[in-house]
């Protein structure tokens, strides 16, 4: 039996904690917040439930396997979702990738020749990437891992060829091959997913979006709570409101943590959080990290943060459903001049596209009876407007209000009378997310998705090891593109290291 300390209770920390406790190790999870979950969490305000970060996830085969391994799968009500796409040119709920193609062809009949070319290339990616619908090999050990890798090995030559063709091509570069810059179709194909994500990931995302979008009926917080409760039943020790000040090292190895002026000893420390802060802020002996690596970590780009507006509505779910049709709606805004890289554009929020999500349309019990809830989300420029006011509280409040009002105005085009029904509203900015998750700049999915800004050379690798012995990264930060799949892979790899 080993003594293991896990810093952070996002999905990576909770899964690693459960797996290790199940094996008989003595595990303690330290969570800075008052509740578990990290980005897979939620909260209530005036009877309305809202998701804190993640509203849905893909890679269900990996998620379901992990929950079965832990023994909680039957306790969680996972619900499959769909996505509605709305713009001035199209409005549909595609059932699959082919339906999506038909919707775009119908919306832009004069662009058929160019669409033929772009979809011809995307078709090459979508088919082979369906392999990702299987559980990740990282979630297995021994012979099972080798067996799970077989499909990847068989498709290896084709995947390598696609990677060379599209792996280092950004979505903007890909779209520019077919469409004029700033045209509607250029914006549509370059703006899919994260800004300037690899073209190969555009194809895989399109493949998974229509078949692999899931949420939790009771809200993400219910999922985190179930994992936390199970961890405690397995003998795990859960410390909430417990910010770790330092990772303690001795003889070049992690030997514990410092929290509230108390040192807690451990044989292993798993940081299930931000890689940057783990190495640059928490580690007590910076001499253990080579200067070149410290510089690389410090300069490395992270994924874009979100601005989220939370609305409690005095509107029946049935009426909200008439406008939204389904809980997830992407409203594509083709206004000119919207640039995710322009941090000085004060009018950014009046131009950007947005995702709408209603928890109460998933489950009416997540809002007071006769009422409904709505979330508006958009990715924002890195450190917008001097990082939201340069630390001045009043300026921050004004900028937050401006962003919130602009996003509500945009949502009113889809939901008439929305403003008159609002009885609760608030917003979270990247600064909010950084405060509650400790992710640098409120990063929503670990490192940057842009292939020109990679921290790890191999996009598909899982990198849990650090230069410090017995200190592992057990979060999505162990992978380049992060997310729930990355967190699961890291959690499993950590448990393999601890015997």
C-alpha positions as CSV (number, residue, x, y, z in Angstrom):
1,X,0.0,0.0,0.0
2,X,1.3,3.4,-1.0
3,X,0.4,6.9,0.3
4,X,-0.8,9.0,-2.6
5,X,-1.7,12.6,-2.6
6,X,-3.8,14.0,-5.5
7,X,-4.0,17.7,-6.1
8,X,-7.4,18.6,-7.7
9,X,-10.7,16.8,-8.1
10,X,-11.5,17.3,-11.7
11,X,-12.4,14.2,-13.7
12,X,-8.7,13.2,-13.8
13,X,-8.2,13.5,-10.1
14,X,-11.5,11.7,-9.2
15,X,-10.9,8.8,-11.6
16,X,-7.3,8.4,-10.4
17,X,-8.4,8.6,-6.8
18,X,-11.0,5.9,-7.2
19,X,-8.8,3.5,-9.2
20,X,-6.0,3.8,-6.6
21,X,-8.3,3.6,-3.6
22,X,-9.9,0.5,-5.1
23,X,-6.5,-1.1,-5.3
24,X,-6.0,-0.5,-1.6
25,X,-3.7,2.5,-1.7
26,X,-4.1,5.2,0.9
27,X,-5.2,8.2,-1.1
28,X,-6.0,11.8,-0.2
29,X,-7.5,14.3,-2.6
30,X,-6.9,18.0,-1.9
31,X,-9.4,20.3,-3.6
32,X,-9.1,24.1,-3.4
33,X,-12.9,24.6,-4.0
34,X,-15.8,23.8,-1.8
35,X,-17.0,21.0,-4.1
36,X,-15.4,18.4,-6.4
37,X,-15.5,18.4,-10.2
38,X,-13.3,21.1,-11.6
39,X,-14.6,21.8,-15.1
40,X,-17.0,18.8,-14.7
41,X,-19.0,20.5,-12.0
42,X,-22.1,22.8,-11.6
43,X,-23.9,25.0,-9.2
44,X,-27.3,26.3,-8.2
45,X,-28.4,29.9,-8.0
46,X,-31.9,30.8,-6.9
47,X,-33.1,27.3,-7.7
48,X,-31.5,27.3,-11.2
49,X,-28.8,24.8,-12.0
50,X,-25.9,25.7,-14.3
51,X,-22.8,23.8,-15.5
52,X,-19.6,25.3,-14.2
53,X,-17.6,24.4,-17.4
54,X,-18.1,21.3,-19.5
55,X,-21.7,21.1,-20.8
56,X,-21.1,17.9,-22.8
57,X,-18.4,15.4,-23.6
58,X,-17.4,13.0,-26.4
59,X,-15.3,9.8,-26.3
60,X,-18.2,8.0,-24.5
61,X,-16.6,4.6,-24.9
62,X,-13.7,5.7,-22.7
63,X,-15.9,7.5,-20.2
64,X,-18.2,4.5,-19.9
65,X,-15.3,2.1,-19.5
66,X,-13.8,4.2,-16.7
67,X,-17.1,4.4,-14.8
68,X,-17.6,0.6,-15.1
69,X,-14.0,0.0,-13.9
70,X,-14.8,2.2,-10.9
71,X,-18.2,0.6,-10.3
72,X,-20.5,3.6,-10.7
73,X,-21.7,3.4,-14.2
74,X,-25.2,2.3,-13.2
75,X,-25.5,5.3,-10.8
76,X,-25.0,7.9,-13.6
77,X,-27.7,8.8,-16.1
78,X,-25.8,9.6,-19.2
79,X,-27.9,11.1,-22.0
80,X,-27.0,11.3,-25.7
81,X,-27.4,14.7,-27.2
82,X,-27.6,16.4,-30.6
83,X,-26.5,19.8,-31.9
84,X,-28.6,22.3,-33.8
85,X,-26.8,24.7,-36.2
86,X,-28.4,28.1,-36.9
87,X,-27.3,31.1,-39.0
88,X,-28.8,33.4,-41.6
89,X,-28.1,30.7,-44.2
90,X,-28.9,27.4,-42.5
91,X,-31.0,26.0,-39.7
92,X,-30.9,22.3,-38.9
93,X,-30.3,19.4,-36.5
94,X,-28.1,17.0,-38.5
95,X,-28.4,13.4,-37.4
96,X,-24.9,12.6,-38.8
97,X,-22.0,13.9,-40.8
98,X,-23.8,13.4,-44.1
99,X,-26.8,15.3,-42.9
100,X,-24.4,18.2,-42.0
101,X,-23.0,18.1,-45.5
102,X,-26.4,18.3,-47.0
103,X,-27.3,21.2,-44.8
104,X,-24.3,23.2,-46.0
105,X,-24.8,22.3,-49.6
106,X,-28.4,23.4,-49.4
107,X,-27.4,26.7,-47.8
108,X,-24.7,27.6,-50.3
109,X,-25.8,26.1,-53.7
110,X,-23.6,28.5,-55.7
111,X,-20.5,27.2,-53.9
112,X,-21.0,23.5,-54.8
113,X,-17.7,23.1,-56.6
114,X,-15.7,24.5,-53.7
115,X,-17.7,22.5,-51.2
116,X,-17.1,19.3,-53.2
117,X,-13.4,19.9,-52.8
118,X,-13.4,20.7,-49.1
119,X,-15.7,17.8,-48.2
120,X,-13.7,15.5,-50.4
121,X,-10.7,16.2,-48.2
122,X,-12.7,16.0,-44.9
123,X,-14.2,12.7,-46.0
124,X,-10.7,11.2,-46.0
125,X,-10.3,12.2,-42.4
126,X,-13.7,11.4,-41.0
127,X,-13.7,7.7,-41.9
128,X,-10.4,6.7,-40.3
129,X,-11.0,8.9,-37.3
130,X,-14.1,6.8,-36.3
131,X,-11.5,4.5,-34.6
132,X,-11.7,7.1,-31.8
133,X,-15.1,5.8,-30.9
134,X,-13.4,2.8,-29.2
135,X,-12.0,3.2,-25.6
136,X,-8.5,4.7,-25.6
137,X,-5.7,2.0,-25.4
138,X,-4.3,4.0,-22.5
139,X,-7.3,2.8,-20.4
140,X,-6.0,-0.8,-20.6
141,X,-3.0,-2.8,-19.4
142,X,-1.1,-5.8,-20.6
143,X,-2.7,-8.0,-23.2
144,X,-5.9,-5.9,-23.3
145,X,-3.9,-2.9,-24.1
146,X,-2.2,-4.6,-27.0
147,X,-5.5,-5.9,-28.3
148,X,-7.1,-2.4,-28.1
149,X,-4.1,-1.0,-30.0
150,X,-4.6,-3.4,-32.9
151,X,-7.1,-1.2,-34.8
152,X,-4.7,1.7,-34.5
153,X,-1.8,-0.5,-35.8
154,X,-3.9,-1.7,-38.8
155,X,-4.8,1.8,-39.7
156,X,-1.4,3.1,-38.8
157,X,-0.1,3.7,-42.4
158,X,-3.3,5.6,-43.4
159,X,-3.3,7.6,-40.2
160,X,0.4,8.6,-40.7
161,X,-0.4,9.7,-44.2
162,X,-3.3,11.8,-43.0
163,X,-1.3,13.2,-40.2
164,X,1.4,14.4,-42.6
165,X,-1.2,16.0,-44.9
166,X,-3.4,17.6,-42.2
167,X,-1.8,17.3,-38.8
168,X,0.2,20.5,-39.0
169,X,-2.3,22.4,-41.1
170,X,-4.5,24.8,-39.1
171,X,-8.2,25.1,-39.8
172,X,-7.6,28.6,-41.2
173,X,-5.0,27.4,-43.6
174,X,-7.2,24.5,-44.5
175,X,-10.2,26.8,-45.2
176,X,-8.1,29.2,-47.2
177,X,-7.4,26.4,-49.7
178,X,-11.0,26.6,-50.8
179,X,-12.6,29.9,-49.8
180,X,-11.8,33.6,-49.8
181,X,-10.7,34.9,-46.4
182,X,-13.6,36.5,-44.5
183,X,-16.2,34.8,-46.6
184,X,-19.0,33.0,-44.8
185,X,-17.7,29.6,-45.7
186,X,-14.1,30.5,-44.8
187,X,-15.4,31.6,-41.3
188,X,-17.5,28.4,-41.0
189,X,-14.8,26.0,-41.8
190,X,-12.0,27.9,-40.0
191,X,-14.1,28.6,-37.0
192,X,-15.1,25.0,-36.2
193,X,-14.0,24.0,-32.7
194,X,-10.9,25.7,-31.2
195,X,-9.2,28.6,-33.2
196,X,-6.7,27.2,-35.7
197,X,-7.0,23.6,-34.5
198,X,-5.4,21.0,-36.8
199,X,-7.4,20.3,-39.9
200,X,-7.2,16.6,-38.9
201,X,-9.1,17.4,-35.7
202,X,-11.8,19.3,-37.6
203,X,-12.6,16.0,-39.4
204,X,-12.5,14.0,-36.2
205,X,-14.7,16.5,-34.4
206,X,-17.2,16.5,-37.2
207,X,-17.2,12.7,-37.0
208,X,-17.8,12.6,-33.3
209,X,-20.1,15.6,-32.9
210,X,-23.2,13.9,-34.3
211,X,-22.6,10.4,-32.7
212,X,-20.6,11.2,-29.6
213,X,-22.2,14.1,-27.7
214,X,-23.3,13.2,-24.2
215,X,-24.3,14.9,-21.0
216,X,-25.5,13.9,-17.6
217,X,-29.2,14.2,-16.7
218,X,-28.6,15.3,-13.2
219,X,-25.9,17.8,-14.3
220,X,-22.1,17.4,-14.3
221,X,-22.0,18.1,-10.5
222,X,-24.0,15.0,-9.9
223,X,-21.4,13.0,-11.7
224,X,-18.6,14.5,-9.7
225,X,-20.5,13.9,-6.5
226,X,-21.0,10.3,-7.3
227,X,-17.3,9.8,-7.9
228,X,-16.4,11.7,-4.7
229,X,-18.9,9.6,-2.6
230,X,-17.5,6.4,-4.1
231,X,-14.0,7.5,-3.4
232,X,-14.8,8.0,0.3
233,X,-16.6,4.6,0.5
234,X,-13.3,3.1,-0.8
235,X,-11.5,4.6,2.1
236,X,-10.2,7.7,0.4
237,X,-9.7,11.0,2.3
238,X,-11.3,14.0,0.6
239,X,-10.1,17.5,1.7
240,X,-12.3,20.3,0.3
241,X,-11.4,24.0,0.7
242,X,-7.8,22.9,0.9
243,X,-5.5,24.8,-1.5
244,X,-2.1,23.2,-1.8
245,X,0.6,25.8,-1.3
246,X,3.6,23.7,-2.2
247,X,4.7,20.3,-3.4
248,X,7.4,19.2,-1.1
249,X,10.5,17.5,-2.5
250,X,13.4,15.6,-1.0
251,X,16.4,14.0,-2.8
252,X,14.9,15.1,-6.1
253,X,11.6,13.3,-5.4
254,X,8.1,14.4,-4.4
255,X,7.4,13.5,-0.8
256,X,4.3,15.4,0.1
257,X,2.5,18.7,0.0
258,X,2.1,21.8,2.2
259,X,-1.5,22.9,2.9
260,X,-2.6,25.4,5.5
261,X,0.8,25.4,7.2
262,X,0.6,21.6,7.6
263,X,2.9,19.1,5.7
264,X,1.3,15.9,4.5
265,X,3.6,13.1,3.6
266,X,3.2,10.9,0.5
267,X,5.0,8.3,-1.5
268,X,3.6,9.8,-4.7
269,X,2.0,13.1,-5.6
270,X,-0.3,13.4,-8.6
271,X,-1.1,16.9,-9.8
272,X,-4.5,16.6,-11.4
273,X,-4.5,20.2,-12.5
274,X,-2.6,22.9,-14.4
275,X,0.9,21.8,-15.6
276,X,2.2,25.3,-15.6
277,X,1.2,26.1,-12.1
278,X,2.3,22.7,-10.9
279,X,5.9,23.2,-12.1
280,X,6.3,27.0,-11.9
281,X,4.3,27.8,-8.8
282,X,3.8,24.7,-6.6
283,X,7.1,23.0,-6.8
284,X,9.2,23.9,-3.8
285,X,12.6,23.4,-5.5
286,X,12.8,25.1,-8.9
287,X,16.4,23.8,-9.4
288,X,14.9,20.4,-10.2
289,X,13.5,21.7,-13.4
290,X,16.0,22.6,-16.2
291,X,15.9,26.2,-17.1
292,X,15.2,25.4,-20.8
293,X,12.1,23.4,-19.7
294,X,11.0,26.2,-17.3
295,X,11.2,28.7,-20.1
296,X,9.3,26.4,-22.5
297,X,6.5,25.8,-19.9
298,X,6.3,29.5,-19.2
299,X,6.0,30.5,-22.9
300,X,3.7,27.7,-23.9
301,X,0.3,28.7,-25.2
302,X,-2.9,27.4,-23.6
303,X,-6.3,26.8,-25.1
304,X,-8.7,29.8,-25.2
305,X,-10.9,30.6,-22.3
306,X,-14.7,31.0,-22.3
307,X,-17.1,33.7,-21.3
308,X,-20.3,32.1,-20.1
309,X,-23.6,33.9,-19.3
310,X,-26.0,32.2,-16.9
311,X,-29.7,33.1,-17.2
312,X,-32.6,32.0,-15.0
313,X,-35.8,32.6,-17.0
314,X,-39.4,33.1,-16.0
315,X,-40.3,31.1,-19.0
316,X,-41.8,27.6,-19.3
317,X,-39.3,25.0,-20.6
318,X,-41.9,24.1,-23.3
319,X,-41.8,27.7,-24.6
320,X,-38.0,27.9,-24.5
321,X,-38.0,24.5,-26.3
322,X,-40.1,26.0,-29.1
323,X,-37.3,28.4,-29.9
324,X,-34.3,26.1,-29.2
325,X,-35.8,22.8,-30.3
326,X,-33.0,20.9,-28.4
327,X,-30.8,21.7,-25.5
328,X,-27.6,22.5,-27.6
329,X,-27.7,25.2,-30.2
330,X,-24.7,26.7,-32.1
331,X,-25.6,30.2,-33.5
332,X,-23.1,31.0,-36.2
333,X,-22.5,34.8,-36.6
334,X,-20.9,35.7,-39.9
335,X,-20.5,39.4,-39.1
336,X,-17.2,40.8,-40.5
337,X,-14.4,41.9,-38.3
338,X,-14.7,39.2,-35.5
339,X,-11.1,38.2,-34.7
340,X,-10.4,35.8,-31.8
341,X,-6.8,37.1,-31.8
342,X,-7.7,40.7,-31.4
343,X,-7.6,41.3,-27.6
344,X,-8.2,45.0,-28.1
345,X,-11.6,44.7,-29.9
346,X,-14.0,46.2,-27.4
347,X,-16.9,45.1,-29.6
348,X,-15.9,41.5,-29.9
349,X,-18.9,40.1,-28.1
350,X,-21.4,41.7,-30.5
351,X,-19.7,39.9,-33.5
352,X,-18.9,36.5,-32.2
353,X,-20.7,33.2,-32.6
354,X,-22.1,31.5,-29.5
355,X,-23.2,28.2,-28.1
356,X,-26.5,28.0,-26.3
357,X,-27.2,25.3,-23.8
358,X,-30.3,24.8,-21.5
359,X,-29.8,22.5,-18.5
360,X,-33.6,22.6,-17.9
361,X,-34.3,21.2,-21.4
362,X,-32.1,18.2,-20.5
363,X,-33.9,17.9,-17.2
364,X,-36.8,20.1,-16.1
365,X,-35.8,19.5,-12.4
366,X,-32.7,21.7,-12.9
367,X,-34.9,24.8,-12.8
368,X,-37.8,25.9,-10.5
369,X,-41.2,24.6,-11.6
370,X,-42.6,26.6,-14.5
371,X,-39.2,28.2,-15.3
372,X,-36.1,27.4,-17.3
373,X,-32.4,28.0,-17.5
374,X,-30.1,29.0,-20.3
375,X,-26.3,29.3,-20.7
376,X,-24.6,31.3,-23.4
377,X,-20.9,30.5,-24.2
378,X,-18.3,31.8,-26.5
379,X,-14.5,31.5,-26.7
380,X,-12.8,34.9,-26.1
381,X,-9.5,36.5,-27.1
382,X,-6.6,35.8,-24.9
383,X,-6.5,38.4,-22.1
384,X,-9.2,40.5,-23.7
385,X,-9.1,44.2,-23.0
386,X,-5.9,44.2,-20.8
387,X,-7.0,40.9,-19.2
388,X,-10.5,42.2,-18.4
389,X,-9.5,45.6,-16.9
390,X,-5.9,45.1,-15.7
391,X,-7.0,44.2,-12.1
392,X,-9.3,47.2,-11.6
393,X,-12.5,45.9,-10.1
394,X,-14.8,48.5,-11.5
395,X,-13.4,48.2,-15.0
396,X,-13.7,44.4,-14.8
397,X,-17.4,44.8,-13.7
398,X,-18.1,47.1,-16.7
399,X,-16.4,44.9,-19.2
400,X,-18.2,41.8,-17.8
401,X,-21.5,43.6,-18.1
402,X,-20.8,44.7,-21.6
403,X,-19.9,41.2,-22.7
404,X,-23.0,39.8,-21.0
405,X,-25.4,42.3,-22.6
406,X,-23.9,41.8,-26.1
407,X,-24.3,38.0,-25.8
408,X,-27.9,38.3,-24.5
409,X,-28.7,40.7,-27.4
410,X,-27.4,38.1,-29.9
411,X,-29.4,35.3,-28.2
412,X,-32.6,37.4,-28.5
413,X,-32.5,36.8,-32.3
414,X,-33.2,33.2,-31.6
415,X,-35.4,33.6,-28.5
416,X,-37.7,36.6,-28.9
417,X,-38.7,38.2,-25.6
418,X,-35.7,36.7,-23.8
419,X,-34.7,39.9,-22.0
420,X,-38.2,40.3,-20.5
421,X,-38.0,36.8,-19.0
422,X,-34.7,37.1,-17.2
423,X,-35.0,37.0,-13.4
424,X,-31.4,35.9,-12.7
425,X,-28.2,36.6,-14.6
426,X,-24.5,36.4,-14.1
427,X,-21.4,35.6,-16.1
428,X,-18.1,33.8,-15.8
429,X,-15.0,35.1,-17.6
430,X,-11.6,33.4,-18.1
431,X,-10.6,35.1,-14.8
432,X,-13.5,33.4,-13.1
433,X,-12.5,30.0,-14.5
434,X,-8.8,30.6,-13.5
435,X,-9.9,31.4,-10.0
436,X,-12.0,28.3,-9.6
437,X,-10.0,25.7,-11.6
438,X,-6.4,27.2,-11.2
439,X,-6.0,26.8,-15.0
440,X,-3.7,29.4,-16.4
441,X,-5.6,32.2,-18.1
442,X,-8.8,30.1,-17.6
443,X,-7.7,27.6,-20.2
444,X,-10.7,25.5,-21.1
445,X,-8.8,22.5,-22.5
446,X,-5.2,22.5,-21.4
447,X,-2.6,23.5,-24.0
448,X,-3.3,25.3,-27.3
449,X,-5.0,23.3,-30.1
450,X,-3.0,25.2,-32.7
451,X,-0.4,22.7,-34.2
452,X,2.1,25.6,-34.6
453,X,2.0,26.1,-30.8
454,X,2.4,22.6,-29.5
455,X,3.9,21.9,-26.1
456,X,4.1,18.2,-26.7
457,X,5.6,17.0,-30.0
458,X,3.2,14.1,-30.4
459,X,-0.4,15.2,-30.3
460,X,-1.6,11.8,-29.3
461,X,0.9,11.1,-26.5
462,X,0.1,11.0,-22.8
463,X,2.9,12.6,-20.8
464,X,2.4,12.1,-17.1
465,X,6.0,12.1,-16.0
466,X,7.9,15.2,-14.8
467,X,11.6,15.8,-14.1
468,X,10.7,15.2,-10.4
469,X,10.6,11.6,-9.3
470,X,7.2,10.4,-8.0
471,X,5.5,13.5,-9.2
472,X,3.0,12.9,-12.0
473,X,0.5,14.9,-14.0
474,X,-2.9,13.3,-13.7
475,X,-5.1,15.7,-15.6
476,X,-5.9,16.7,-19.2
477,X,-2.6,18.7,-19.1
478,X,-0.8,15.5,-19.7
479,X,-2.0,15.6,-23.3
480,X,-1.8,18.3,-26.0
481,X,-5.6,18.6,-26.7
482,X,-6.8,17.9,-23.2
483,X,-10.5,17.5,-22.5
484,X,-12.2,14.6,-20.8
485,X,-10.5,11.9,-22.9
486,X,-7.1,13.4,-22.0
487,X,-7.9,13.5,-18.3
488,X,-9.0,9.8,-18.3
489,X,-5.9,8.7,-20.2
490,X,-3.7,10.6,-17.7
491,X,-5.5,9.1,-14.7
492,X,-5.1,5.6,-15.9
493,X,-1.4,6.1,-16.8
494,X,-0.8,7.4,-13.3
495,X,-2.4,4.4,-11.6
496,X,-0.1,2.1,-13.7
497,X,3.0,3.8,-12.3
498,X,1.9,3.3,-8.7
499,X,2.2,-0.4,-7.7
